[in-house]
Amino acid sequence: MKQIPMLDLQLEYQYMKTDIDTAIKRCLDHQKWILGPEVKELEDTIAKFLGVKHCIGASSGTEALVLSLRALAIKLKGQEYFDETDEIITTPFTFTATGDAILRAGATPVFVDIDPATYNINPIKTREYLTQNLKLKTQNSSNIVGIIPVHLYGQSCNMDEIMKIAREYNLFVLEDVAQAFGGTWNGPTVPAVGLSKGSRQKLGSFGTTGAFSFFPSKNLGGFGDGGMVSTNDDELAELMGMLLKHGGKDKYNVDHIGYNARLDTLQAAILLAKFKYIDEFNERRRKIAEIYNRELSNVSGIVLPVNCSTTQPDDKGTSRNHDGHVYHQYTIRILNKRRDALQKHLKEKGIDTMVYYPVPLHKMRVFDGRYKMNGDLTESEKAVREVLSLPMEPLMSEEAISCIIHTIKKFYHE
């Protein structure tokens, strides 16, 4: 029985082998391993791709989040860290790094429930929390400073609504784009650099900053850890450039409490080689998603992923119909408590699947007593019991896709 993996990095390496090997050899030749020329080249390349003024390489997507928040604390508050009374709104349905970065920056995470259709933070619930907090301001010493929307599974959050809310309440927006490199949101209210109003805008160019991960399994992934921050703010870019190098321009006389969080030269070289294929591979992901959607649309008990749009959300915060999804994961929802049984059935047939994420952040021990929430988080708690991600390999064969679809259908017809 041939195994069908979630992702086949060996297959992808063979596809890009000449470009990657040439990039690595170039590094072997110049031997500039710390902040070598490839780092600046990658920063400039991605800044142009996103339509932003600055990109700053980092050692991981997690550190990209932390660097952003630390720089924001220094700029907005004139101090190294936020205070515990400073609140940052985000989703509980994400990887732990999103919430953990808030704690590491000194602030308190506020978890707001998700849109059940997109799995992303619900703008209506976000506004609801802000409105309630404003009414209680005289009795409440907390200070809401920002929002971290997570573009989960490669799907854009409703950035029109989020940016509108941020402007109304004077909040920063830190986009967590770890899973959505190359993803877009259509028709921005405030266009990115070089774009006209109504143009399709890259994720990571809307917020005050954007944080990217180059973990090997990402749409654009290296051969180890790596990350990047995007911003149009000159001061924040300078601060993050200092923080990632121990906190100063002069490493022997630093200004801030910093980190050793530089993007490795070798990773930058590999990412530059792989970047040439990002649009092709994202389009391949969309084509695979189209096949899944077509073949599984009539299977009762499965809810397929949707593409979000700039249409104003309904009274549940739901959005639909946009092709900016880059399908970092193709995630379906399994109803009637059959998720685990289907996953077991697929595993027995040699098909890998994953549950991203089985525990919402507000249920994790690390956040115990260190977070706030807006009402209940019913949709997030429901999603963790029902979601299942299917293989999404851009170079996956038609035979493998057919096998996955056939195996799912067989499960439902047994």
KEKE-3310 file (N, C-alpha, C; in steps of 0.2 Angstrom, whole numbers, plus 5000, padded with zeros to 4 digits):
npx = (5004:5004:5009:5000:5006:5003:5011:5024:5040:5051:5048:5045:5058:5065:5059:5063:5077:5089:5089:5089:5100:5110:5108:5112:5126:5131:5131:5140:5152:5153:5153:5147:5139:5131:5119:5121:5122:5110:5100:5096:5092:5082:5073:5070:5065:5053:5046:5043:5035:5024:5020:5025:5034:5045:5053:5058:5069:5068:5071:5061:5043:5037:5046:5045:5032:5034:5044:5037:5027:5035:5042:5031:5027:5037:5037:5023:5021:5033:5041:5049:5041:5023:5010:5002:4989:4986:4977:4976:4967:4963:4961:4956:4957:4970:4988:4998:5008:5003:4995:5005:5015:5009:5009:5023:5026:5021:5008:4990:4981:4965:4953:4942:4928:4927:4922:4911:4911:4923:4933:4941:4944:4930:4923:4912:4910:4922:4920:4909:4915:4924:4915:4908:4918:4921:4909:4911:4922:4924:4924:4934:4950:4958:4966:4964:4974:4977:4974:4976:4973:4972:4976:4970:4974:4977:4967:4960:4957:4942:4948:4944:4934:4941:4951:4943:4937:4949:4954:4943:4944:4957:4968:4982:4986:4991:4995:4994:5002:5006:5002:4998:5005:5006:4993:4977:4967:4952:4950:4954:4952:4961:4974:4989:5006:5009:4998:4981:4965:4954:4962:4968:4975:4989:4990:4997:5000:4991:4990:4997:5009:5015:5016:5026:5029:5042:5043:5047:5035:5027:5018:5028:5042:5057:5072:5072:5069:5062:5057:5048:5045:5033:5030:5025:5029:5042:5049:5045:5051:5064:5066:5063:5073:5084:5080:5081:5094:5100:5096:5101:5109:5123:5131:5139:5134:5120:5102:5090:5081:5085:5085:5093:5088:5090:5087:5093:5107:5108:5095:5088:5094:5089:5075:5074:5077:5066:5055:5053:5044:5032:5020:5015:5014:5005:4994:4993:4988:4976:4969:4969:4961:4949:4946:4944:4933:4923:4921:4918:4907:4894:4893:4885:4886:4899:4907:4913:4927:4926:4928:4933:4926:4925:4912:4900:4899:4886:4873:4880:4893:4898:4907:4909:4915:4928:4943:4956:4961:4975:4976:4985:4981:4969:4955:4942:4925:4919:4904:4892:4899:4909:4922:4934:4933:4933:4945:4953:4949:4955:4968:4971:4970:4982:4982:4987:4981:4977:4973:4971:4967:4969:4966:4960:4966:4962:4960:4972:4986:4996:4990:4981:4972:4978:4972:4958:4941:4928:4912:4906:4915:4910:4910:4923:4926:4918:4924:4936:4933:4928:4936:4946:4961:4965:4977:4988:4997:5006:5012:5005:4999:4986:4981:4983:4975:4962:4962:4961:4948:4940:4941:4936:4923:4919:4919:4908:4898:4898)
npy = (4994:5011:5025:5040:5056:5071:5081:5081:5084:5080:5077:5089:5095:5088:5093:5107:5106:5110:5124:5126:5119:5126:5139:5135:5132:5144:5150:5142:5146:5160:5160:5169:5168:5174:5186:5187:5191:5186:5187:5201:5202:5193:5200:5212:5206:5200:5211:5219:5210:5209:5222:5232:5243:5239:5224:5212:5200:5186:5174:5164:5161:5163:5172:5183:5187:5191:5201:5210:5214:5218:5229:5238:5240:5248:5259:5264:5265:5269:5260:5245:5233:5229:5232:5221:5225:5230:5225:5213:5208:5192:5177:5161:5150:5144:5141:5139:5149:5162:5167:5165:5174:5186:5185:5185:5197:5205:5208:5205:5192:5193:5182:5180:5174:5163:5165:5153:5148:5152:5150:5160:5174:5182:5197:5204:5199:5204:5218:5219:5216:5227:5237:5234:5235:5249:5255:5251:5258:5267:5259:5250:5246:5241:5242:5242:5238:5232:5221:5204:5197:5181:5173:5159:5143:5147:5156:5171:5183:5194:5208:5221:5224:5222:5231:5243:5243:5244:5257:5265:5262:5266:5256:5245:5233:5217:5206:5189:5179:5167:5155:5159:5164:5173:5174:5183:5198:5205:5221:5232:5244:5254:5255:5245:5249:5256:5250:5252:5258:5245:5235:5218:5214:5209:5198:5203:5215:5224:5227:5235:5229:5213:5196:5182:5165:5153:5140:5123:5116:5126:5136:5144:5138:5135:5125:5123:5133:5149:5166:5181:5199:5211:5228:5245:5255:5266:5268:5257:5247:5250:5248:5234:5229:5232:5225:5211:5209:5208:5220:5232:5244:5245:5231:5231:5240:5241:5246:5241:5228:5214:5201:5186:5184:5183:5180:5166:5165:5154:5149:5160:5160:5148:5150:5160:5153:5145:5154:5158:5149:5151:5157:5148:5136:5139:5141:5128:5122:5128:5122:5108:5110:5113:5101:5093:5100:5099:5085:5080:5087:5083:5074:5069:5075:5081:5096:5108:5118:5136:5151:5167:5184:5201:5205:5212:5205:5194:5193:5184:5185:5179:5176:5175:5167:5171:5170:5171:5162:5152:5139:5133:5123:5110:5110:5101:5100:5088:5081:5075:5069:5060:5062:5057:5044:5044:5049:5038:5028:5033:5033:5019:5016:5021:5035:5050:5062:5077:5085:5101:5113:5103:5108:5122:5139:5145:5134:5129:5125:5135:5147:5148:5158:5169:5176:5184:5183:5185:5183:5167:5154:5146:5142:5140:5130:5120:5118:5113:5100:5095:5098:5092:5090:5087:5079:5090:5092:5101:5095:5083:5068:5064:5052:5050:5060:5055:5043:5047:5054:5044:5035:5042:5043:5030:5027:5034:5027:5014)
npz = (5000:4995:5003:5006:5009:5019:5014:5002:5004:4998:4985:4981:4982:4972:4961:4961:4961:4954:4955:4969:4973:4967:4973:4986:4984:4980:4993:4999:4992:4995:5009:5019:5032:5041:5041:5027:5009:5003:5012:5013:4999:4999:5008:5001:4989:4993:4999:4988:4981:4990:4991:5000:5010:5018:5023:5035:5039:5050:5063:5064:5062:5074:5081:5073:5075:5089:5088:5081:5090:5101:5096:5093:5106:5111:5102:5104:5117:5123:5130:5135:5135:5133:5145:5157:5158:5146:5132:5118:5105:5098:5089:5097:5089:5083:5080:5095:5095:5091:5102:5112:5109:5112:5126:5128:5125:5135:5136:5137:5131:5122:5118:5104:5096:5082:5064:5058:5045:5039:5048:5053:5064:5070:5064:5069:5082:5087:5086:5095:5107:5109:5109:5121:5130:5129:5135:5148:5152:5163:5174:5171:5170:5159:5143:5127:5114:5101:5087:5082:5068:5061:5047:5043:5038:5025:5021:5019:5032:5035:5029:5026:5036:5048:5047:5046:5059:5067:5063:5068:5082:5085:5084:5083:5070:5068:5056:5056:5046:5044:5038:5025:5014:5000:4998:4995:4998:4991:4984:4993:5006:5009:4999:4996:4994:4978:4972:4965:4971:4974:4968:4969:4984:4993:5007:5023:5019:5024:5037:5052:5054:5047:5050:5045:5042:5038:5040:5036:5030:5026:5013:5006:5011:5020:5023:5036:5052:5050:5047:5043:5044:5039:5034:5033:5040:5045:5057:5065:5057:5058:5072:5074:5066:5075:5087:5083:5082:5095:5100:5097:5086:5087:5092:5103:5111:5116:5113:5117:5125:5118:5105:5098:5084:5070:5052:5044:5033:5024:5024:5019:5006:5000:5001:4992:4980:4980:4980:4967:4962:4969:4965:4955:4963:4972:4964:4959:4971:4972:4962:4965:4976:4970:4963:4974:4980:4970:4969:4982:4985:4986:4996:5010:5026:5026:5027:5016:5013:5011:5001:5005:5004:4999:5002:5013:5029:5035:5048:5056:5054:5043:5028:5010:4994:4986:4977:4983:4992:4998:5001:5011:5020:5016:5022:5029:5037:5048:5051:5064:5073:5068:5064:5070:5067:5053:5050:5055:5047:5034:5038:5039:5026:5021:5020:5025:5037:5046:5061:5063:5074:5088:5101:5108:5111:5123:5131:5134:5145:5147:5145:5156:5167:5162:5152:5143:5137:5125:5129:5126:5117:5107:5093:5090:5099:5094:5081:5084:5086:5075:5063:5049:5040:5024:5013:5005:4993:4982:4970:4969:4963:4950:4952:4966:4971:4967:4974:4987:4987:4983:4994:5004:5000:5000:5014:5018:5012:5016)
capx = (5000:5008:5007:4999:5007:5000:5015:5030:5045:5056:5046:5046:5065:5067:5056:5067:5083:5094:5089:5091:5107:5114:5108:5117:5133:5133:5133:5147:5157:5155:5154:5145:5133:5127:5116:5124:5118:5104:5095:5094:5089:5075:5069:5068:5060:5046:5043:5041:5029:5018:5018:5026:5041:5050:5052:5063:5070:5068:5073:5055:5037:5035:5049:5042:5026:5036:5048:5032:5024:5040:5043:5025:5027:5042:5034:5017:5021:5039:5043:5051:5035:5017:5008:4996:4982:4986:4974:4977:4962:4965:4957:4958:4958:4976:4993:5000:5013:5000:4994:5011:5019:5006:5011:5030:5027:5019:5001:4985:4977:4958:4950:4936:4926:4928:4917:4911:4912:4930:4938:4945:4941:4923:4923:4906:4912:4927:4917:4905:4920:4926:4909:4906:4923:4920:4904:4913:4928:4925:4926:4938:4957:4961:4968:4964:4979:4978:4971:4980:4969:4976:4973:4970:4973:4978:4961:4960:4951:4939:4952:4940:4930:4946:4954:4939:4937:4956:4954:4938:4946:4964:4971:4986:4984:4997:4992:4998:5001:5011:4999:4994:5010:5004:4986:4975:4960:4951:4946:4956:4949:4967:4978:4996:5011:5009:4991:4975:4959:4950:4966:4969:4980:4993:4990:5003:5001:4985:4991:5003:5014:5013:5021:5026:5033:5045:5043:5047:5029:5022:5018:5035:5045:5064:5075:5073:5065:5063:5051:5049:5040:5032:5028:5026:5031:5049:5051:5044:5056:5071:5066:5063:5080:5088:5078:5083:5101:5102:5093:5104:5113:5129:5130:5143:5131:5113:5097:5084:5081:5084:5085:5097:5083:5091:5086:5100:5109:5107:5088:5086:5096:5084:5069:5074:5076:5059:5051:5051:5038:5027:5013:5014:5012:4998:4989:4992:4984:4969:4967:4968:4955:4943:4944:4941:4926:4919:4920:4915:4901:4887:4894:4882:4890:4905:4906:4919:4930:4924:4933:4930:4925:4924:4905:4899:4897:4879:4873:4884:4900:4900:4909:4910:4916:4934:4948:4962:4963:4980:4975:4990:4978:4962:4951:4934:4922:4915:4898:4889:4904:4912:4928:4939:4932:4935:4953:4956:4948:4960:4975:4971:4971:4988:4981:4988:4977:4979:4969:4974:4971:4964:4965:4960:4971:4959:4960:4979:4988:5000:4985:4977:4973:4982:4968:4951:4937:4922:4907:4908:4919:4907:4912:4930:4926:4915:4928:4942:4930:4926:4940:4951:4964:4967:4983:4988:5003:5005:5014:5001:4996:4979:4979:4983:4969:4956:4962:4958:4941:4936:4942:4931:4916:4918:4918:4901:4893:4898)
capy = (5000:5017:5030:5047:5060:5077:5085:5078:5089:5077:5077:5096:5097:5086:5098:5113:5104:5114:5131:5125:5117:5132:5144:5133:5132:5151:5152:5139:5150:5166:5159:5174:5164:5178:5192:5187:5195:5183:5190:5207:5201:5190:5205:5216:5203:5199:5218:5221:5205:5211:5229:5236:5247:5235:5217:5211:5193:5184:5167:5160:5165:5165:5178:5188:5190:5194:5207:5215:5217:5222:5236:5241:5243:5253:5265:5266:5266:5271:5255:5238:5228:5231:5230:5216:5229:5231:5219:5212:5204:5187:5171:5155:5144:5145:5138:5142:5155:5168:5169:5165:5180:5191:5185:5186:5205:5208:5210:5200:5190:5192:5178:5181:5168:5163:5164:5146:5146:5153:5148:5166:5179:5185:5204:5206:5198:5209:5225:5218:5216:5233:5241:5233:5238:5256:5256:5249:5261:5270:5254:5245:5249:5238:5246:5238:5241:5230:5215:5200:5192:5175:5170:5152:5138:5151:5159:5178:5186:5200:5213:5227:5225:5222:5238:5248:5243:5246:5264:5268:5262:5267:5250:5242:5227:5213:5201:5183:5177:5161:5150:5162:5167:5174:5175:5190:5200:5209:5227:5236:5251:5258:5251:5245:5254:5254:5247:5256:5255:5239:5230:5213:5215:5203:5198:5205:5222:5228:5229:5239:5224:5206:5191:5176:5159:5149:5133:5119:5114:5132:5137:5145:5135:5133:5119:5124:5138:5156:5170:5188:5204:5216:5234:5252:5260:5266:5267:5250:5243:5251:5245:5227:5227:5232:5220:5204:5209:5209:5226:5239:5245:5243:5226:5232:5246:5241:5251:5238:5221:5211:5194:5184:5182:5184:5175:5163:5166:5148:5149:5165:5158:5142:5153:5164:5148:5142:5159:5158:5144:5151:5158:5141:5131:5141:5139:5120:5120:5130:5117:5102:5111:5113:5094:5091:5103:5096:5077:5079:5092:5079:5069:5071:5075:5085:5104:5110:5125:5142:5156:5173:5189:5208:5206:5213:5199:5193:5194:5179:5187:5175:5179:5170:5168:5174:5165:5173:5157:5148:5132:5130:5116:5109:5108:5100:5099:5082:5082:5069:5065:5055:5064:5052:5037:5045:5049:5031:5024:5035:5030:5012:5015:5024:5042:5055:5068:5081:5090:5108:5112:5099:5111:5130:5142:5146:5128:5127:5127:5141:5153:5148:5164:5174:5178:5186:5181:5189:5178:5160:5153:5140:5140:5138:5123:5115:5117:5108:5093:5093:5099:5087:5093:5082:5080:5096:5093:5104:5090:5077:5065:5063:5045:5050:5063:5051:5038:5050:5055:5037:5032:5046:5041:5023:5027:5036:5023:5007)
capz = (5000:4994:5008:5003:5014:5019:5010:5000:5003:4994:4978:4979:4981:4966:4956:4961:4964:4951:4958:4976:4974:4964:4979:4992:4982:4981:5000:5001:4989:4998:5016:5023:5034:5046:5037:5020:5004:5001:5017:5010:4993:5000:5011:4995:4984:4996:5000:4981:4980:4995:4990:5006:5010:5022:5025:5040:5040:5057:5064:5064:5062:5081:5083:5069:5080:5095:5086:5079:5096:5105:5092:5094:5113:5111:5098:5106:5125:5125:5135:5132:5134:5135:5152:5158:5157:5138:5129:5111:5103:5093:5089:5100:5085:5079:5084:5101:5094:5091:5109:5116:5107:5116:5133:5128:5124:5141:5136:5139:5125:5122:5113:5101:5093:5074:5059:5057:5038:5037:5054:5055:5069:5068:5065:5073:5089:5089:5087:5101:5113:5109:5111:5128:5134:5129:5139:5155:5153:5169:5179:5168:5169:5154:5138:5121:5110:5095:5085:5078:5064:5059:5040:5045:5032:5019:5020:5022:5036:5032:5031:5026:5042:5053:5046:5048:5066:5069:5063:5073:5089:5085:5086:5078:5067:5066:5053:5056:5039:5044:5034:5019:5010:4993:4998:4994:4999:4986:4985:4999:5007:5009:4995:4997:4990:4971:4970:4965:4975:4970:4966:4974:4989:4996:5014:5026:5017:5026:5044:5054:5052:5045:5052:5041:5044:5033:5042:5030:5028:5023:5006:5005:5017:5020:5026:5044:5054:5047:5047:5041:5046:5033:5037:5029:5045:5045:5064:5067:5053:5062:5079:5073:5064:5081:5091:5081:5083:5102:5103:5095:5079:5089:5096:5109:5115:5113:5116:5120:5127:5111:5104:5093:5080:5063:5047:5042:5026:5020:5023:5014:4999:4999:5000:4986:4975:4980:4978:4959:4961:4974:4962:4952:4968:4975:4959:4960:4977:4971:4957:4969:4980:4965:4962:4981:4981:4965:4970:4988:4986:4987:5002:5016:5032:5026:5025:5012:5014:5007:4999:5008:4999:5002:5004:5020:5033:5037:5055:5060:5053:5038:5021:5005:4987:4984:4976:4986:4997:4995:5003:5015:5021:5013:5029:5029:5043:5048:5056:5067:5078:5064:5062:5071:5063:5046:5050:5056:5040:5029:5040:5037:5018:5019:5018:5030:5038:5052:5064:5065:5080:5093:5108:5107:5115:5130:5135:5135:5152:5147:5145:5162:5171:5159:5146:5143:5131:5123:5129:5125:5111:5105:5087:5091:5103:5089:5076:5086:5086:5068:5057:5047:5035:5019:5009:5000:4990:4975:4965:4970:4956:4950:4955:4973:4973:4966:4979:4993:4986:4983:5001:5009:4998:5002:5021:5019:5009:5019)
cpx = (5004:5005:5006:5000:5004:5004:5022:5036:5051:5055:5047:5053:5067:5065:5060:5074:5089:5094:5091:5098:5112:5114:5113:5124:5135:5135:5139:5153:5159:5156:5152:5138:5129:5125:5120:5120:5111:5098:5092:5090:5082:5070:5066:5063:5053:5043:5040:5035:5023:5016:5019:5033:5046:5048:5059:5064:5070:5069:5067:5049:5035:5039:5047:5036:5029:5040:5043:5029:5029:5041:5037:5024:5031:5040:5028:5017:5028:5042:5045:5045:5028:5015:5003:4990:4981:4983:4975:4972:4965:4960:4960:4960:4964:4982:4995:5004:5009:4998:5000:5015:5016:5009:5019:5031:5024:5012:4996:4981:4969:4956:4943:4934:4927:4921:4917:4912:4920:4935:4942:4941:4935:4923:4917:4907:4917:4924:4913:4909:4922:4921:4907:4912:4923:4915:4906:4920:4929:4927:4931:4945:4961:4962:4968:4969:4979:4974:4976:4975:4974:4972:4974:4969:4974:4972:4961:4955:4948:4943:4949:4937:4935:4949:4950:4938:4943:4956:4949:4941:4954:4968:4976:4984:4990:4994:4997:4996:5005:5008:4996:4999:5007:4996:4984:4968:4958:4948:4948:4953:4955:4972:4985:5000:5010:5003:4986:4970:4955:4955:4966:4975:4983:4992:4997:5005:4996:4987:4996:5009:5011:5018:5021:5031:5036:5047:5043:5040:5024:5022:5024:5038:5053:5066:5076:5068:5067:5057:5053:5043:5039:5029:5029:5028:5039:5052:5051:5050:5063:5071:5067:5070:5085:5087:5081:5090:5103:5099:5096:5108:5120:5129:5134:5140:5124:5108:5091:5085:5080:5084:5091:5092:5084:5089:5093:5101:5107:5099:5086:5088:5091:5077:5069:5074:5069:5054:5049:5045:5032:5020:5011:5011:5006:4993:4987:4987:4977:4966:4965:4961:4949:4941:4941:4934:4921:4916:4917:4909:4895:4888:4891:4886:4897:4903:4913:4921:4927:4929:4929:4930:4925:4917:4904:4896:4889:4879:4877:4891:4902:4901:4910:4913:4922:4939:4955:4965:4969:4981:4982:4988:4971:4959:4944:4932:4918:4910:4896:4894:4908:4919:4934:4939:4934:4943:4956:4955:4953:4967:4976:4972:4978:4988:4982:4983:4980:4973:4972:4968:4966:4962:4965:4964:4968:4959:4967:4981:4992:4996:4981:4978:4976:4978:4961:4948:4931:4916:4910:4912:4917:4909:4919:4930:4923:4920:4934:4939:4929:4930:4944:4954:4967:4974:4983:4995:5003:5007:5010:4998:4989:4976:4978:4976:4963:4956:4959:4951:4937:4936:4937:4924:4914:4916:4911:4896:4894:4893)
cpy = (5006:5022:5037:5052:5067:5082:5081:5082:5086:5077:5085:5098:5094:5090:5104:5112:5108:5121:5131:5124:5123:5137:5142:5133:5139:5153:5148:5143:5156:5166:5165:5172:5169:5185:5193:5191:5193:5186:5196:5206:5198:5196:5210:5213:5202:5206:5220:5216:5207:5218:5233:5239:5243:5228:5216:5204:5191:5176:5162:5164:5167:5171:5184:5191:5194:5201:5212:5219:5221:5229:5240:5244:5248:5260:5268:5268:5269:5267:5249:5233:5232:5229:5225:5219:5230:5224:5219:5206:5199:5182:5165:5149:5145:5141:5142:5149:5161:5171:5170:5171:5186:5191:5187:5194:5208:5209:5204:5198:5190:5188:5179:5176:5169:5163:5156:5143:5147:5151:5154:5170:5182:5193:5207:5205:5202:5215:5224:5219:5223:5238:5240:5236:5246:5258:5255:5253:5264:5265:5249:5248:5246:5243:5242:5241:5239:5223:5211:5195:5187:5172:5162:5148:5141:5155:5166:5180:5192:5206:5220:5229:5226:5229:5244:5249:5246:5254:5267:5268:5263:5261:5248:5235:5223:5207:5195:5179:5170:5156:5153:5166:5167:5175:5182:5191:5205:5216:5231:5243:5256:5254:5251:5249:5251:5251:5253:5253:5250:5234:5224:5214:5209:5204:5199:5212:5227:5231:5234:5235:5217:5202:5184:5171:5155:5142:5128:5117:5120:5132:5139:5143:5134:5126:5119:5130:5145:5160:5177:5193:5209:5222:5240:5257:5260:5265:5260:5245:5244:5247:5237:5225:5227:5226:5213:5203:5211:5216:5232:5239:5243:5237:5226:5237:5246:5245:5248:5231:5217:5203:5192:5180:5183:5178:5172:5164:5160:5148:5154:5163:5152:5145:5157:5159:5146:5147:5159:5153:5145:5152:5151:5136:5133:5140:5132:5118:5122:5124:5110:5103:5111:5106:5091:5093:5100:5089:5076:5083:5089:5074:5072:5070:5078:5092:5106:5117:5130:5147:5162:5178:5196:5210:5207:5207:5199:5194:5189:5180:5183:5178:5174:5172:5173:5169:5167:5168:5153:5141:5129:5123:5116:5106:5107:5099:5092:5082:5075:5065:5060:5057:5059:5046:5038:5045:5042:5027:5026:5033:5023:5011:5019:5031:5046:5060:5071:5084:5096:5112:5109:5103:5119:5133:5143:5140:5125:5129:5133:5147:5153:5154:5170:5177:5181:5183:5185:5183:5171:5159:5146:5138:5137:5131:5118:5113:5112:5101:5090:5094:5093:5090:5087:5084:5086:5097:5095:5100:5083:5074:5065:5057:5046:5054:5059:5046:5041:5051:5049:5034:5035:5044:5034:5023:5029:5032:5015:5006)
cpz = (5000:4999:5004:5009:5013:5014:5008:4999:4998:4987:4976:4978:4974:4960:4955:4962:4961:4954:4965:4977:4972:4970:4984:4990:4982:4988:5002:4998:4993:5006:5021:5026:5039:5042:5030:5015:5002:5006:5014:5004:4994:5003:5005:4990:4987:4998:4994:4980:4984:4993:4996:5006:5013:5023:5029:5041:5048:5057:5063:5063:5069:5083:5079:5072:5086:5093:5084:5086:5101:5102:5093:5101:5114:5108:5102:5113:5127:5131:5132:5130:5136:5143:5152:5157:5150:5135:5121:5109:5097:5093:5093:5096:5080:5083:5090:5100:5094:5098:5113:5115:5111:5123:5133:5128:5130:5141:5137:5133:5126:5117:5111:5097:5085:5070:5057:5050:5036:5042:5056:5060:5066:5069:5069:5080:5091:5090:5094:5107:5114:5112:5119:5132:5135:5134:5147:5156:5160:5175:5177:5167:5163:5148:5132:5116:5103:5093:5081:5074:5061:5052:5040:5038:5025:5017:5023:5027:5032:5034:5030:5033:5048:5053:5048:5056:5069:5069:5067:5080:5090:5088:5081:5076:5065:5063:5054:5050:5038:5039:5027:5015:5002:4993:4998:4997:4994:4988:4991:5000:5007:5005:4997:4993:4982:4968:4970:4969:4971:4968:4971:4978:4992:5004:5017:5024:5020:5033:5046:5053:5050:5047:5048:5044:5038:5035:5036:5026:5025:5016:5003:5011:5015:5022:5033:5046:5050:5047:5044:5043:5040:5037:5032:5034:5046:5052:5066:5063:5057:5068:5078:5071:5070:5085:5089:5081:5090:5105:5101:5088:5081:5094:5103:5114:5113:5117:5119:5122:5120:5111:5099:5088:5072:5058:5045:5035:5022:5019:5018:5007:4996:4997:4994:4980:4974:4978:4971:4958:4965:4970:4958:4957:4971:4970:4959:4966:4976:4966:4961:4973:4976:4964:4969:4981:4976:4967:4977:4990:4988:4992:5008:5022:5032:5024:5022:5014:5009:5006:5002:5003:5003:5004:5011:5023:5035:5045:5060:5058:5047:5031:5016:4998:4985:4982:4978:4991:4994:4998:5006:5018:5018:5019:5028:5036:5043:5053:5059:5071:5074:5062:5063:5068:5056:5045:5051:5050:5035:5031:5038:5030:5016:5018:5025:5031:5044:5055:5067:5067:5085:5099:5106:5112:5122:5134:5136:5142:5152:5147:5152:5166:5168:5152:5147:5137:5131:5123:5129:5118:5108:5098:5086:5094:5098:5084:5078:5086:5080:5062:5055:5040:5030:5016:5004:4998:4983:4969:4965:4964:4956:4953:4963:4975:4972:4971:4986:4993:4986:4990:5005:5007:5000:5010:5022:5016:5011:5024)
residu = (MET:LYS:GLN:ILE:PRO:MET:LEU:ASP:LEU:GLN:LEU:GLU:TYR:GLN:TYR:MET:LYS:THR:ASP:ILE:ASP:THR:ALA:ILE:LYS:ARG:CYS:LEU:ASP:HIS:GLN:LYS:TRP:ILE:LEU:GLY:PRO:GLU:VAL:LYS:GLU:LEU:GLU:ASP:THR:ILE:ALA:LYS:PHE:LEU:GLY:VAL:LYS:HIS:CYS:ILE:GLY:ALA:SER:SER:GLY:THR:GLU:ALA:LEU:VAL:LEU:SER:LEU:ARG:ALA:LEU:ALA:ILE:LYS:LEU:LYS:GLY:GLN:GLU:TYR:PHE:ASP:GLU:THR:ASP:GLU:ILE:ILE:THR:THR:PRO:PHE:THR:PHE:THR:ALA:THR:GLY:ASP:ALA:ILE:LEU:ARG:ALA:GLY:ALA:THR:PRO:VAL:PHE:VAL:ASP:ILE:ASP:PRO:ALA:THR:TYR:ASN:ILE:ASN:PRO:ILE:LYS:THR:ARG:GLU:TYR:LEU:THR:GLN:ASN:LEU:LYS:LEU:LYS:THR:GLN:ASN:SER:SER:ASN:ILE:VAL:GLY:ILE:ILE:PRO:VAL:HIS:LEU:TYR:GLY:GLN:SER:CYS:ASN:MET:ASP:GLU:ILE:MET:LYS:ILE:ALA:ARG:GLU:TYR:ASN:LEU:PHE:VAL:LEU:GLU:ASP:VAL:ALA:GLN:ALA:PHE:GLY:GLY:THR:TRP:ASN:GLY:PRO:THR:VAL:PRO:ALA:VAL:GLY:LEU:SER:LYS:GLY:SER:ARG:GLN:LYS:LEU:GLY:SER:PHE:GLY:THR:THR:GLY:ALA:PHE:SER:PHE:PHE:PRO:SER:LYS:ASN:LEU:GLY:GLY:PHE:GLY:ASP:GLY:GLY:MET:VAL:SER:THR:ASN:ASP:ASP:GLU:LEU:ALA:GLU:LEU:MET:GLY:MET:LEU:LEU:LYS:HIS:GLY:GLY:LYS:ASP:LYS:TYR:ASN:VAL:ASP:HIS:ILE:GLY:TYR:ASN:ALA:ARG:LEU:ASP:THR:LEU:GLN:ALA:ALA:ILE:LEU:LEU:ALA:LYS:PHE:LYS:TYR:ILE:ASP:GLU:PHE:ASN:GLU:ARG:ARG:ARG:LYS:ILE:ALA:GLU:ILE:TYR:ASN:ARG:GLU:LEU:SER:ASN:VAL:SER:GLY:ILE:VAL:LEU:PRO:VAL:ASN:CYS:SER:THR:THR:GLN:PRO:ASP:ASP:LYS:GLY:THR:SER:ARG:ASN:HIS:ASP:GLY:HIS:VAL:TYR:HIS:GLN:TYR:THR:ILE:ARG:ILE:LEU:ASN:LYS:ARG:ARG:ASP:ALA:LEU:GLN:LYS:HIS:LEU:LYS:GLU:LYS:GLY:ILE:ASP:THR:MET:VAL:TYR:TYR:PRO:VAL:PRO:LEU:HIS:LYS:MET:ARG:VAL:PHE:ASP:GLY:ARG:TYR:LYS:MET:ASN:GLY:ASP:LEU:THR:GLU:SER:GLU:LYS:ALA:VAL:ARG:GLU:VAL:LEU:SER:LEU:PRO:MET:GLU:PRO:LEU:MET:SER:GLU:GLU:ALA:ILE:SER:CYS:ILE:ILE:HIS:THR:ILE:LYS:LYS:PHE:TYR:HIS:GLU)
# end
